[in-house]
Amino acid sequence: MRLTRCQAALAAAITLNLLVLFYVSWLQHLPRNSRTRGSRRVSASGPRVTVLVREFEAFDNAVPELVDSFLQLDPAQPVVVVADTLPYPPLALPRIPNVRLALLQPALDRPAAASRPETYVATEYVALVPDGARAEAPGQLERMVEVLRAGGSRLVAAPVASANPARCLALNVSLREWTARYGPAPSASRCDALEGDAVLLLRARDLFNLSAPLARPVGTGLFLQTALHGWTMQLLECSGGQPSGHGPRALEGGARGRARRTALLAALGIRLVSWESGRLEWFGCSKETPRCFGTVVGDTPAYLYEERWTPPCCLRALRETARYVVGVLEAAGVRYWLGGGCCCGAARHGDIIPWDYDVDLGIYLEDVGNCEQLRGAEAGSMVDERGFVWEKAVEGDFFRVQYSESNHLHVDLWPFYPRNGVMTKDTWLDHRQDVEFPEHFLQPLVPLPFAGFVAQAPNNYRRFLELKFGPGVIENPEYPNPALLSLTGSS
């Protein structure tokens, strides 16, 4: 059937109206600022900074007052309040286009962009403002922008007048060692991290290029990431124009704050925090939890593939177990010596090799009966009064002492006996160091510092180690199985 010219025009008009209706509907389902993401800056004359409020408690906060203080100085000021889920009780925020509530948890009825906070930021800069702060004078944020633009630092901090004034700290983050070390900053105005209350300003692209830009506690997470990148911060001096602090604020203390911080450190791979005072704070495994890594395959633990070394909590447990086992053996008159890997660590730097996952000791087979714990292990697994587990290893004819029933970090005890001047045994495993050696290396044994105490070692430990591992083993460290993963080939 042929369409008349009138019918064709009518069909075209209906199609055009449907397309327009579809486009408008699509725009309404997008977060407001995602429609103008072509440029970070709203306009040449508009605000260059988005105020972003993240650190607050839903049940006790002064966020509405904080927002009002900025809007009173500039009604067009962009403000984004970020929460994981919809706050309850509801926040009494102004219902105006430049004030947005961003929820980070994805929802079935919202597009993916709605749960990404960068969707709501269309300015070049972002100011992270803590709950309880107030804008007291116009132009505060713009002055911070000018300081940042002057160069020298990637972040600018303005102290908030409060009972917890901001001060500079140095911060060194070692992912390989799972460690964050705080210390005194060489300058009172340039640093890696802050302690105390402050407004933080940085470029939006810098913030949202971090792996966890708004993880809570915000200060802890942000400074760990920026310090790892080598970004420094300028702390402005107190002045009459600094923001003031009033009302409640989110504290890192308390049960909620500690739980958030512990979860954040675990997510970012930090197991040990060394504070400016010298106090150590440990995270990760303990006697009551499983160890931080699973079954080791091919002598190469999983953390080495992550370009990390043994978690510090595991090294601490290994040191504690080794010291305890050596004390038991010495008290029982059991002759022992540092095995290949731990002897190498003792010769190299007086400690467990930083990437090792167990401790090996050799013992004289004929002395096993002198030790109550070893006799108990021969009869079946036993837990001693300190919670260490003594057992016969399932992999072969040797003993294993585990840190606890939950945590299987362990010391292995390898029984040898002399035959024609050679130390040997009846069962061998496919380990490079598991070989016979002359007994004269044990006559006499010599003391060697190891893991915080003094242990017994073969008398010519260099030749002993080179017999097991080859020439230059002390000076040329290598991972346990270089065929799978090489230390020299890793970054």
Helices and strands as residue ranges (DSSP letters): H 5-28, G 32-36, E 49-53, H 63-73, E 79-83, E 99-103, G 112-115, G 117-120, E 125-128, E 133-134, H 140-149, E 155-159, E 167-174, E 179-184, E 190-191, E 193-195, E 198-203, H 204-208, H 218-228, E 233-235, E 244-245, H 254-268, E 272-274, E 280-282, H 302-305, H 312-332, E 336-338, H 340-349, E 359-364, G 365-370, H 372-379, E 382-383, E 389-392, E 399-402, E 410-419, E 422-424, E 437-438, G 439-442, E 446-450, E 453-457, H 461-469
